[in-house]
Structure formats: structure tokens, C-alpha cells
């Protein structure tokens, strides 16, 4: 986890899907094609699920992003992040 935050990016049929953790603003956001479609405050570490959707050639696709807190010796030290589109995992690359 970066000091300022993390950004995970994936692509689906030409659409850019991102999960952005901002440690300064204490938020986690789901961004689709440059538009923030869902976000949640993360002042205290907790599991977060964000939902969104987008349209591609007249077909709506459901997007679910998650961040699950990993605890080590009872302390929240890291998170397991991922994005699913229509129930299938989207390959992500960490860019920040």
C-alpha cells in the first residue's frame, strides 16, 4: 500500500475500470471511464464493496469492486482488492 494511496486499473471491451484508494482524503472510489461512479469513506479500516455499471453497445454490465481488510495479529495492515464485471474477475495492474 502506497503512502498516498493505490490505484488499480483494468480494461474491459475498451472501458477503463479503476479502483482508487486515496489516503489523504481517506476514500475508496470506483471509477469507470474517468467518472467516479461510487465511493466510500475509509477513515477506519473496514471491508468495502462498491457497485456501478456501464453500457457497452446497448448491454449493461454490472461492476463490483471490493476491498477486504487483511489483519495480521489482529491489526488491519493491508487489503485484498479486486473488481468483478458481470461476476467475473477483471485482471488488474497496480499503477500507483
Secondary structure, 3 states (H helix, E strand, C coil): CCCCEEEEEEEECCEEEEEEEECCCCEEEEEECCEEEEEEECCCCCCEEEEEEEEECCEEEEEEEEEEEEEECCEEEEEEEEEEECCEECCCEECC
